Amino acid sequence: MTGPDRPRRRPLIERLGMAAIALVLALLFGAVAVAAFSGGEPFLGVMGAIGCLMTLWVGALTLVRG
């Protein structure tokens, strides 16, 4: 009996494209965080910063793990 087939890795160009999209979204989350902090909304600022970091993390995983 054989094990389940491992999914093949995504092509490099696809991984780069997805990481670029994640970077753009992370920049938008970062902009929301900065605007919220400067406008006196610390909760929204923290949520935007967390969204920025999580999006950067997933974008990096896309490049590394494919």
All heavy atoms as TSV, in Angstrom:
chain	resi	resn	atom	element	x	y	z
A	1	MET	N	N	0.838	-1.170	0.000
A	1	MET	CA	C	0.000	0.000	0.000
A	1	MET	C	C	0.890	1.243	0.000
A	1	MET	O	O	1.836	1.336	0.753
A	1	MET	CB	C	-0.891	-0.039	1.240
A	1	MET	CG	C	-1.781	1.170	1.353
A	1	MET	SD	S	-2.958	0.987	2.699
A	1	MET	CE	C	-4.396	0.687	1.729
A	2	THR	N	N	0.563	2.190	-0.829
A	2	THR	CA	C	1.358	3.414	-0.929
A	2	THR	C	C	0.670	4.543	-0.173
A	2	THR	O	O	-0.539	4.543	0.034
A	2	THR	CB	C	1.543	3.823	-2.398
A	2	THR	OG1	O	0.258	4.106	-2.957
A	2	THR	CG2	C	2.209	2.720	-3.195
A	3	GLY	N	N	1.462	5.498	0.232
A	3	GLY	CA	C	0.937	6.653	0.955
A	3	GLY	C	C	0.272	7.626	-0.004
A	3	GLY	O	O	0.318	7.466	-1.228
A	4	PRO	N	N	-0.356	8.656	0.534
A	4	PRO	CA	C	-0.998	9.651	-0.328
A	4	PRO	C	C	0.044	10.407	-1.139
A	4	PRO	O	O	1.173	10.607	-0.703
A	4	PRO	CB	C	-1.720	10.577	0.651
A	4	PRO	CG	C	-1.036	10.368	1.950
A	4	PRO	CD	C	-0.497	8.955	1.936
A	5	ASP	N	N	-0.359	10.796	-2.314
A	5	ASP	CA	C	0.544	11.561	-3.185
A	5	ASP	C	C	0.786	12.938	-2.587
A	5	ASP	O	O	-0.131	13.606	-2.118
A	5	ASP	CB	C	-0.058	11.716	-4.581
A	5	ASP	CG	C	-0.128	10.397	-5.322
A	5	ASP	OD1	O	0.682	9.509	-5.002
A	5	ASP	OD2	O	-0.996	10.260	-6.194
A	6	ARG	N	N	2.036	13.321	-2.585
A	6	ARG	CA	C	2.372	14.661	-2.120
A	6	ARG	C	C	2.032	15.659	-3.219
A	6	ARG	O	O	2.338	15.428	-4.382
A	6	ARG	CB	C	3.860	14.766	-1.794
A	6	ARG	CG	C	4.239	13.941	-0.589
A	6	ARG	CD	C	5.654	14.190	-0.195
A	6	ARG	NE	N	5.731	15.560	0.302
A	6	ARG	CZ	C	6.864	16.194	0.513
A	6	ARG	NH1	N	8.004	15.614	0.248
A	6	ARG	NH2	N	6.876	17.415	0.976
A	7	PRO	N	N	1.415	16.788	-2.844
A	7	PRO	CA	C	1.129	17.790	-3.873
A	7	PRO	C	C	2.430	18.395	-4.381
A	7	PRO	O	O	3.383	18.564	-3.639
A	7	PRO	CB	C	0.283	18.831	-3.152
A	7	PRO	CG	C	0.523	18.608	-1.706
A	7	PRO	CD	C	0.945	17.175	-1.543
A	8	ARG	N	N	2.466	18.680	-5.655
A	8	ARG	CA	C	3.690	19.250	-6.213
A	8	ARG	C	C	3.778	20.720	-5.853
A	8	ARG	O	O	2.780	21.374	-5.565
A	8	ARG	CB	C	3.733	19.066	-7.724
A	8	ARG	CG	C	2.650	19.761	-8.472
A	8	ARG	CD	C	2.734	19.425	-9.969
A	8	ARG	NE	N	1.681	20.111	-10.680
A	8	ARG	CZ	C	1.821	21.297	-11.260
A	8	ARG	NH1	N	2.976	21.900	-11.241
A	8	ARG	NH2	N	0.825	21.870	-11.866
A	9	ARG	N	N	5.001	21.227	-5.832
A	9	ARG	CA	C	5.234	22.629	-5.476
A	9	ARG	C	C	4.709	23.548	-6.563
A	9	ARG	O	O	4.697	23.205	-7.739
A	9	ARG	CB	C	6.718	22.878	-5.282
A	9	ARG	CG	C	7.268	22.227	-4.040
A	9	ARG	CD	C	8.694	22.575	-3.858
A	9	ARG	NE	N	8.761	24.006	-3.519
A	9	ARG	CZ	C	9.727	24.555	-2.828
A	9	ARG	NH1	N	10.728	23.814	-2.426
A	9	ARG	NH2	N	9.735	25.825	-2.548
A	10	ARG	N	N	4.315	24.723	-6.159
A	10	ARG	CA	C	3.874	25.729	-7.125
A	10	ARG	C	C	5.094	26.247	-7.878
A	10	ARG	O	O	6.195	26.292	-7.334
A	10	ARG	CB	C	3.217	26.901	-6.408
A	10	ARG	CG	C	1.948	26.538	-5.695
A	10	ARG	CD	C	1.375	27.787	-5.035
A	10	ARG	NE	N	0.287	27.474	-4.156
A	10	ARG	CZ	C	-0.986	27.444	-4.541
A	10	ARG	NH1	N	-1.287	27.690	-5.788
A	10	ARG	NH2	N	-1.935	27.160	-3.685
A	11	PRO	N	N	4.914	26.677	-9.122
A	11	PRO	CA	C	6.040	27.260	-9.864
A	11	PRO	C	C	6.529	28.537	-9.179
A	11	PRO	O	O	5.772	29.221	-8.478
A	11	PRO	CB	C	5.428	27.596	-11.231
A	11	PRO	CG	C	4.176	26.818	-11.319
A	11	PRO	CD	C	3.712	26.575	-9.933
A	12	LEU	N	N	7.785	28.837	-9.377
A	12	LEU	CA	C	8.410	30.000	-8.740
A	12	LEU	C	C	7.694	31.294	-9.096
A	12	LEU	O	O	7.467	32.145	-8.224
A	12	LEU	CB	C	9.888	30.095	-9.124
A	12	LEU	CG	C	10.648	31.266	-8.515
A	12	LEU	CD1	C	10.638	31.180	-6.995
A	12	LEU	CD2	C	12.057	31.321	-9.050
A	13	ILE	N	N	7.294	31.461	-10.342
A	13	ILE	CA	C	6.636	32.704	-10.749
A	13	ILE	C	C	5.304	32.872	-10.018
A	13	ILE	O	O	4.932	33.981	-9.623
A	13	ILE	CB	C	6.455	32.765	-12.289
A	13	ILE	CG1	C	5.958	34.137	-12.726
A	13	ILE	CG2	C	5.520	31.677	-12.763
A	13	ILE	CD1	C	6.989	35.205	-12.631
A	14	GLU	N	N	4.608	31.777	-9.779
A	14	GLU	CA	C	3.348	31.842	-9.044
A	14	GLU	C	C	3.592	32.203	-7.580
A	14	GLU	O	O	2.877	33.018	-7.001
A	14	GLU	CB	C	2.620	30.503	-9.142
A	14	GLU	CG	C	1.256	30.498	-8.501
A	14	GLU	CD	C	0.538	29.193	-8.690
A	14	GLU	OE1	O	1.008	28.335	-9.466
A	14	GLU	OE2	O	-0.497	29.018	-8.044
A	15	ARG	N	N	4.624	31.612	-6.989
A	15	ARG	CA	C	4.953	31.928	-5.597
A	15	ARG	C	C	5.372	33.385	-5.455
A	15	ARG	O	O	5.013	34.059	-4.494
A	15	ARG	CB	C	6.047	31.002	-5.084
A	15	ARG	CG	C	5.540	29.583	-4.867
A	15	ARG	CD	C	6.574	28.727	-4.220
A	15	ARG	NE	N	7.551	28.317	-5.233
A	15	ARG	CZ	C	8.826	28.064	-4.974
A	15	ARG	NH1	N	9.299	28.144	-3.768
A	15	ARG	NH2	N	9.633	27.704	-5.948
A	16	LEU	N	N	6.149	33.891	-6.413
A	16	LEU	CA	C	6.563	35.294	-6.372
A	16	LEU	C	C	5.357	36.230	-6.511
A	16	LEU	O	O	5.273	37.245	-5.821
A	16	LEU	CB	C	7.583	35.584	-7.471
A	16	LEU	CG	C	8.978	35.011	-7.261
A	16	LEU	CD1	C	9.833	35.233	-8.508
A	16	LEU	CD2	C	9.631	35.639	-6.048
A	17	GLY	N	N	4.448	35.892	-7.393
A	17	GLY	CA	C	3.253	36.705	-7.577
A	17	GLY	C	C	2.389	36.739	-6.333
A	17	GLY	O	O	1.897	37.804	-5.922
A	18	MET	N	N	2.202	35.596	-5.717
A	18	MET	CA	C	1.395	35.537	-4.504
A	18	MET	C	C	2.069	36.288	-3.355
A	18	MET	O	O	1.405	36.956	-2.554
A	18	MET	CB	C	1.113	34.085	-4.138
A	18	MET	CG	C	0.144	33.440	-5.107
A	18	MET	SD	S	-0.090	31.671	-4.942
A	18	MET	CE	C	-0.368	31.435	-3.233
A	19	ALA	N	N	3.389	36.191	-3.268
A	19	ALA	CA	C	4.118	36.931	-2.238
A	19	ALA	C	C	4.028	38.434	-2.490
A	19	ALA	O	O	3.933	39.222	-1.535
A	19	ALA	CB	C	5.573	36.481	-2.193
A	20	ALA	N	N	4.035	38.854	-3.747
A	20	ALA	CA	C	3.906	40.279	-4.064
A	20	ALA	C	C	2.521	40.798	-3.681
A	20	ALA	O	O	2.391	41.906	-3.144
A	20	ALA	CB	C	4.167	40.511	-5.553
A	21	ILE	N	N	1.498	40.009	-3.927
A	21	ILE	CA	C	0.146	40.396	-3.518
A	21	ILE	C	C	0.071	40.506	-2.000
A	21	ILE	O	O	-0.521	41.447	-1.457
A	21	ILE	CB	C	-0.878	39.382	-4.065
A	21	ILE	CG1	C	-0.960	39.504	-5.584
A	21	ILE	CG2	C	-2.251	39.588	-3.424
A	21	ILE	CD1	C	-1.750	38.404	-6.246
A	22	ALA	N	N	0.682	39.559	-1.303
A	22	ALA	CA	C	0.692	39.613	0.160
A	22	ALA	C	C	1.423	40.861	0.649
A	22	ALA	O	O	1.010	41.479	1.640
A	22	ALA	CB	C	1.345	38.351	0.726
A	23	LEU	N	N	2.489	41.245	-0.019
A	23	LEU	CA	C	3.226	42.448	0.369
A	23	LEU	C	C	2.364	43.696	0.200
A	23	LEU	O	O	2.360	44.575	1.075
A	23	LEU	CB	C	4.511	42.565	-0.452
A	23	LEU	CG	C	5.398	43.756	-0.144
A	23	LEU	CD1	C	5.890	43.690	1.299
A	23	LEU	CD2	C	6.573	43.799	-1.104
A	24	VAL	N	N	1.626	43.782	-0.891
A	24	VAL	CA	C	0.750	44.939	-1.104
A	24	VAL	C	C	-0.323	44.997	-0.019
A	24	VAL	O	O	-0.598	46.062	0.545
A	24	VAL	CB	C	0.110	44.882	-2.515
A	24	VAL	CG1	C	-0.998	45.906	-2.661
A	24	VAL	CG2	C	1.166	45.084	-3.588
A	25	LEU	N	N	-0.919	43.861	0.291
A	25	LEU	CA	C	-1.940	43.834	1.333
A	25	LEU	C	C	-1.347	44.180	2.700
A	25	LEU	O	O	-1.983	44.867	3.507
A	25	LEU	CB	C	-2.623	42.474	1.374
A	25	LEU	CG	C	-3.548	42.179	0.191
A	25	LEU	CD1	C	-4.060	40.755	0.251
A	25	LEU	CD2	C	-4.698	43.160	0.165
A	26	ALA	N	N	-0.133	43.715	2.966
A	26	ALA	CA	C	0.523	44.048	4.229
A	26	ALA	C	C	0.781	45.552	4.323
A	26	ALA	O	O	0.636	46.140	5.402
A	26	ALA	CB	C	1.823	43.271	4.371
A	27	LEU	N	N	1.166	46.168	3.221
A	27	LEU	CA	C	1.362	47.621	3.223
A	27	LEU	C	C	0.059	48.351	3.513
A	27	LEU	O	O	0.047	49.361	4.233
A	27	LEU	CB	C	1.944	48.083	1.883
A	27	LEU	CG	C	3.396	47.685	1.618
A	27	LEU	CD1	C	3.795	48.051	0.188
A	27	LEU	CD2	C	4.310	48.349	2.617
A	28	LEU	N	N	-1.048	47.841	2.977
A	28	LEU	CA	C	-2.341	48.462	3.256
A	28	LEU	C	C	-2.723	48.312	4.728
A	28	LEU	O	O	-3.223	49.256	5.346
A	28	LEU	CB	C	-3.418	47.854	2.354
A	28	LEU	CG	C	-3.296	48.186	0.867
A	28	LEU	CD1	C	-4.322	47.395	0.064
A	28	LEU	CD2	C	-3.466	49.671	0.637
A	29	PHE	N	N	-2.507	47.126	5.290
A	29	PHE	CA	C	-2.768	46.934	6.715
A	29	PHE	C	C	-1.881	47.858	7.552
A	29	PHE	O	O	-2.321	48.417	8.559
A	29	PHE	CB	C	-2.516	45.480	7.132
A	29	PHE	CG	C	-3.681	44.568	6.899
A	29	PHE	CD1	C	-3.544	43.458	6.085
A	29	PHE	CD2	C	-4.898	44.773	7.518
A	29	PHE	CE1	C	-4.594	42.589	5.883
A	29	PHE	CE2	C	-5.959	43.917	7.328
A	29	PHE	CZ	C	-5.813	42.819	6.502
A	30	GLY	N	N	-0.639	48.003	7.142
A	30	GLY	CA	C	0.268	48.894	7.849
A	30	GLY	C	C	-0.191	50.341	7.786
A	30	GLY	O	O	-0.101	51.077	8.766
A	31	ALA	N	N	-0.710	50.749	6.634
A	31	ALA	CA	C	-1.222	52.109	6.493
A	31	ALA	C	C	-2.437	52.329	7.397
A	31	ALA	O	O	-2.589	53.397	8.008
A	31	ALA	CB	C	-1.586	52.388	5.034
A	32	VAL	N	N	-3.292	51.310	7.489
A	32	VAL	CA	C	-4.439	51.399	8.396
A	32	VAL	C	C	-3.955	51.539	9.842
A	32	VAL	O	O	-4.492	52.336	10.619
A	32	VAL	CB	C	-5.360	50.166	8.234
A	32	VAL	CG1	C	-6.355	50.067	9.377
A	32	VAL	CG2	C	-6.087	50.214	6.904
A	33	ALA	N	N	-2.938	50.768	10.203
A	33	ALA	CA	C	-2.416	50.829	11.566
A	33	ALA	C	C	-1.856	52.221	11.876
A	33	ALA	O	O	-2.143	52.789	12.938
A	33	ALA	CB	C	-1.339	49.765	11.767
A	34	VAL	N	N	-1.084	52.764	10.971
A	34	VAL	CA	C	-0.495	54.094	11.196
A	34	VAL	C	C	-1.593	55.156	11.284
A	34	VAL	O	O	-1.572	56.018	12.171
A	34	VAL	CB	C	0.515	54.425	10.069
A	34	VAL	CG1	C	0.930	55.883	10.119
A	34	VAL	CG2	C	1.724	53.518	10.167
A	35	ALA	N	N	-2.555	55.082	10.381
A	35	ALA	CA	C	-3.641	56.065	10.403
A	35	ALA	C	C	-4.463	55.946	11.683
A	35	ALA	O	O	-4.868	56.961	12.262
A	35	ALA	CB	C	-4.535	55.878	9.182
A	36	ALA	N	N	-4.703	54.728	12.119
A	36	ALA	CA	C	-5.495	54.535	13.336
A	36	ALA	C	C	-4.756	55.042	14.563
A	36	ALA	O	O	-5.348	55.700	15.419
A	36	ALA	CB	C	-5.850	53.060	13.498
A	37	PHE	N	N	-3.471	54.732	14.662
A	37	PHE	CA	C	-2.700	55.222	15.807
A	37	PHE	C	C	-2.620	56.746	15.815
A	37	PHE	O	O	-2.744	57.380	16.860
A	37	PHE	CB	C	-1.297	54.622	15.822
A	37	PHE	CG	C	-1.232	53.242	16.406
A	37	PHE	CD1	C	-0.671	52.207	15.670
A	37	PHE	CD2	C	-1.713	52.969	17.679
A	37	PHE	CE1	C	-0.599	50.920	16.204
A	37	PHE	CE2	C	-1.650	51.697	18.218
A	37	PHE	CZ	C	-1.089	50.661	17.470
A	38	SER	N	N	-2.424	57.332	14.651
A	38	SER	CA	C	-2.333	58.792	14.603
A	38	SER	C	C	-3.690	59.452	14.841
A	38	SER	O	O	-3.749	60.608	15.252
A	38	SER	CB	C	-1.754	59.248	13.264
A	38	SER	OG	O	-2.648	58.947	12.215
A	39	GLY	N	N	-4.775	58.726	14.601
A	39	GLY	CA	C	-6.105	59.266	14.841
A	39	GLY	C	C	-6.643	58.969	16.228
A	39	GLY	O	O	-7.796	59.282	16.528
A	40	GLY	N	N	-5.835	58.343	17.062
A	40	GLY	CA	C	-6.258	58.091	18.426
A	40	GLY	C	C	-7.110	56.852	18.610
A	40	GLY	O	O	-7.898	56.772	19.544
A	41	GLU	N	N	-6.985	55.881	17.723
A	41	GLU	CA	C	-7.734	54.625	17.815
A	41	GLU	C	C	-6.760	53.466	18.038
A	41	GLU	O	O	-6.368	52.773	17.098
A	41	GLU	CB	C	-8.534	54.382	16.534
A	41	GLU	CG	C	-9.635	55.366	16.289
A	41	GLU	CD	C	-10.819	55.148	17.218
A	41	GLU	OE1	O	-10.975	54.039	17.753
A	41	GLU	OE2	O	-11.572	56.114	17.401
A	42	PRO	N	N	-6.341	53.241	19.274
A	42	PRO	CA	C	-5.314	52.217	19.513
A	42	PRO	C	C	-5.774	50.795	19.194
A	42	PRO	O	O	-4.984	49.994	18.708
A	42	PRO	CB	C	-4.980	52.370	20.994
A	42	PRO	CG	C	-6.136	53.073	21.593
A	42	PRO	CD	C	-6.725	53.919	20.508
A	43	PHE	N	N	-7.042	50.466	19.445
A	43	PHE	CA	C	-7.502	49.104	19.154
A	43	PHE	C	C	-7.423	48.816	17.662
A	43	PHE	O	O	-6.912	47.770	17.248
A	43	PHE	CB	C	-8.938	48.895	19.650
A	43	PHE	CG	C	-9.454	47.516	19.381
A	43	PHE	CD1	C	-9.032	46.444	20.168
A	43	PHE	CD2	C	-10.331	47.276	18.348
A	43	PHE	CE1	C	-9.490	45.160	19.906
A	43	PHE	CE2	C	-10.790	46.004	18.087
A	43	PHE	CZ	C	-10.370	44.931	18.868
A	44	LEU	N	N	-7.923	49.731	16.846
A	44	LEU	CA	C	-7.856	49.553	15.396
A	44	LEU	C	C	-6.408	49.532	14.919
A	44	LEU	O	O	-6.056	48.788	14.003
A	44	LEU	CB	C	-8.634	50.664	14.701
A	44	LEU	CG	C	-8.748	50.582	13.179
A	44	LEU	CD1	C	-9.425	49.292	12.759
A	44	LEU	CD2	C	-9.485	51.773	12.636
A	45	GLY	N	N	-5.568	50.336	15.547
A	45	GLY	CA	C	-4.153	50.343	15.184
A	45	GLY	C	C	-3.483	49.010	15.474
A	45	GLY	O	O	-2.708	48.503	14.659
A	46	VAL	N	N	-3.780	48.439	16.629
A	46	VAL	CA	C	-3.210	47.132	16.969
A	46	VAL	C	C	-3.715	46.069	16.004
A	46	VAL	O	O	-2.956	45.210	15.536
A	46	VAL	CB	C	-3.540	46.759	18.434
A	46	VAL	CG1	C	-3.215	45.316	18.726
A	46	VAL	CG2	C	-2.788	47.674	19.377
A	47	MET	N	N	-4.998	46.106	15.682
A	47	MET	CA	C	-5.556	45.109	14.758
A	47	MET	C	C	-4.925	45.245	13.360
A	47	MET	O	O	-4.635	44.249	12.697
A	47	MET	CB	C	-7.076	45.243	14.666
A	47	MET	CG	C	-7.798	44.985	15.977
A	47	MET	SD	S	-7.339	43.469	16.835
A	47	MET	CE	C	-7.846	42.240	15.704
A	48	GLY	N	N	-4.707	46.478	12.922
A	48	GLY	CA	C	-4.054	46.686	11.632
A	48	GLY	C	C	-2.618	46.194	11.635
A	48	GLY	O	O	-2.152	45.593	10.665
A	49	ALA	N	N	-1.911	46.437	12.734
A	49	ALA	CA	C	-0.522	45.978	12.835
A	49	ALA	C	C	-0.452	44.453	12.858
A	49	ALA	O	O	0.426	43.857	12.224
A	49	ALA	CB	C	0.130	46.557	14.081
A	50	ILE	N	N	-1.371	43.821	13.580
A	50	ILE	CA	C	-1.398	42.356	13.605
A	50	ILE	C	C	-1.712	41.814	12.215
A	50	ILE	O	O	-1.088	40.850	11.755
A	50	ILE	CB	C	-2.428	41.865	14.642
A	50	ILE	CG1	C	-1.926	42.149	16.046
A	50	ILE	CG2	C	-2.724	40.379	14.461
A	50	ILE	CD1	C	-2.957	41.899	17.130
A	51	GLY	N	N	-2.654	42.435	11.524
A	51	GLY	CA	C	-2.964	42.018	10.155
A	51	GLY	C	C	-1.772	42.158	9.230
A	51	GLY	O	O	-1.516	41.306	8.381
A	52	CYS	N	N	-1.013	43.225	9.405
A	52	CYS	CA	C	0.187	43.450	8.603
A	52	CYS	C	C	1.208	42.341	8.840
A	52	CYS	O	O	1.743	41.759	7.891
A	52	CYS	CB	C	0.771	44.816	8.935
A	52	CYS	SG	S	2.315	45.196	8.099
A	53	LEU	N	N	1.471	42.045	10.109
A	53	LEU	CA	C	2.463	41.015	10.439
A	53	LEU	C	C	2.027	39.635	9.968
A	53	LEU	O	O	2.835	38.862	9.440
A	53	LEU	CB	C	2.721	41.010	11.938
A	53	LEU	CG	C	3.418	42.247	12.492
A	53	LEU	CD1	C	3.492	42.175	14.010
A	53	LEU	CD2	C	4.795	42.398	11.883
A	54	MET	N	N	0.748	39.322	10.144
A	54	MET	CA	C	0.268	37.998	9.714
A	54	MET	C	C	0.335	37.843	8.196
A	54	MET	O	O	0.680	36.773	7.687
A	54	MET	CB	C	-1.164	37.783	10.207
A	54	MET	CG	C	-1.256	37.570	11.703
A	54	MET	SD	S	-2.934	37.416	12.309
A	54	MET	CE	C	-3.457	35.934	11.483
A	55	THR	N	N	0.022	38.912	7.474
A	55	THR	CA	C	0.074	38.855	6.015
A	55	THR	C	C	1.513	38.712	5.526
A	55	THR	O	O	1.781	37.958	4.582
A	55	THR	CB	C	-0.590	40.099	5.410
A	55	THR	OG1	O	-1.902	40.237	5.952
A	55	THR	CG2	C	-0.689	39.990	3.903
A	56	LEU	N	N	2.441	39.410	6.169
A	56	LEU	CA	C	3.855	39.243	5.818
A	56	LEU	C	C	4.330	37.814	6.103
A	56	LEU	O	O	5.085	37.235	5.311
A	56	LEU	CB	C	4.718	40.241	6.588
A	56	LEU	CG	C	4.626	41.692	6.145
A	56	LEU	CD1	C	5.385	42.583	7.113
A	56	LEU	CD2	C	5.151	41.847	4.731
A	57	TRP	N	N	3.891	37.263	7.206
A	57	TRP	CA	C	4.260	35.894	7.578
A	57	TRP	C	C	3.765	34.893	6.538
A	57	TRP	O	O	4.520	34.028	6.079
A	57	TRP	CB	C	3.691	35.592	8.956
A	57	TRP	CG	C	3.905	34.210	9.470
A	57	TRP	CD1	C	5.020	33.435	9.323
A	57	TRP	CD2	C	2.988	33.424	10.209
A	57	TRP	NE1	N	4.832	32.232	9.944
A	57	TRP	CE2	C	3.607	32.200	10.499
A	57	TRP	CE3	C	1.700	33.655	10.671
A	57	TRP	CZ2	C	2.959	31.204	11.210
A	57	TRP	CZ3	C	1.064	32.662	11.390
A	57	TRP	CH2	C	1.697	31.460	11.644
A	58	VAL	N	N	2.517	35.020	6.133
A	58	VAL	CA	C	1.966	34.091	5.147
A	58	VAL	C	C	2.634	34.282	3.788
A	58	VAL	O	O	2.893	33.302	3.073
A	58	VAL	CB	C	0.438	34.263	5.046
A	58	VAL	CG1	C	-0.134	33.498	3.878
A	58	VAL	CG2	C	-0.220	33.827	6.341
A	59	GLY	N	N	2.953	35.516	3.435
A	59	GLY	CA	C	3.661	35.750	2.177
A	59	GLY	C	C	5.042	35.109	2.179
A	59	GLY	O	O	5.478	34.536	1.176
A	60	ALA	N	N	5.723	35.186	3.306
A	60	ALA	CA	C	7.042	34.547	3.406
A	60	ALA	C	C	6.923	33.025	3.358
A	60	ALA	O	O	7.737	32.352	2.718
A	60	ALA	CB	C	7.735	34.979	4.699
A	61	LEU	N	N	5.900	32.487	4.003
A	61	LEU	CA	C	5.692	31.034	3.941
A	61	LEU	C	C	5.393	30.571	2.526
A	61	LEU	O	O	5.805	29.471	2.128
A	61	LEU	CB	C	4.538	30.620	4.868
A	61	LEU	CG	C	4.848	30.570	6.355
A	61	LEU	CD1	C	3.587	30.203	7.126
A	61	LEU	CD2	C	5.953	29.596	6.651
A	62	THR	N	N	4.691	31.408	1.778
A	62	THR	CA	C	4.388	31.063	0.382
A	62	THR	C	C	5.681	30.911	-0.417
A	62	THR	O	O	5.801	29.991	-1.233
A	62	THR	CB	C	3.506	32.144	-0.248
A	62	THR	OG1	O	2.287	32.229	0.476
A	62	THR	CG2	C	3.205	31.841	-1.701
A	63	LEU	N	N	6.629	31.789	-0.174
A	63	LEU	CA	C	7.897	31.704	-0.904
A	63	LEU	C	C	8.721	30.494	-0.456
A	63	LEU	O	O	9.302	29.783	-1.286
A	63	LEU	CB	C	8.740	32.961	-0.668
A	63	LEU	CG	C	8.348	34.180	-1.467
A	63	LEU	CD1	C	9.203	35.361	-1.056
A	63	LEU	CD2	C	8.481	33.910	-2.950
A	64	VAL	N	N	8.754	30.253	0.845
A	64	VAL	CA	C	9.632	29.216	1.383
A	64	VAL	C	C	9.072	27.814	1.130
A	64	VAL	O	O	9.781	26.930	0.658
A	64	VAL	CB	C	9.854	29.444	2.896
A	64	VAL	CG1	C	10.632	28.301	3.507
A	64	VAL	CG2	C	10.572	30.760	3.105
A	65	ARG	N	N	7.812	27.627	1.459
A	65	ARG	CA	C	7.239	26.287	1.398
A	65	ARG	C	C	6.652	25.954	0.040
A	65	ARG	O	O	6.580	24.804	-0.350
A	65	ARG	CB	C	6.168	26.138	2.466
A	65	ARG	CG	C	6.771	26.209	3.859
A	65	ARG	CD	C	5.751	26.119	4.926
A	65	ARG	NE	N	5.086	24.836	4.911
A	65	ARG	CZ	C	4.053	24.527	5.662
A	65	ARG	NH1	N	3.543	25.439	6.464
A	65	ARG	NH2	N	3.509	23.331	5.609
A	66	GLY	N	N	6.162	26.952	-0.669
A	66	GLY	CA	C	5.617	26.744	-1.998
A	66	GLY	C	C	4.382	25.940	-1.984
A	66	GLY	O	O	3.939	25.326	-2.867
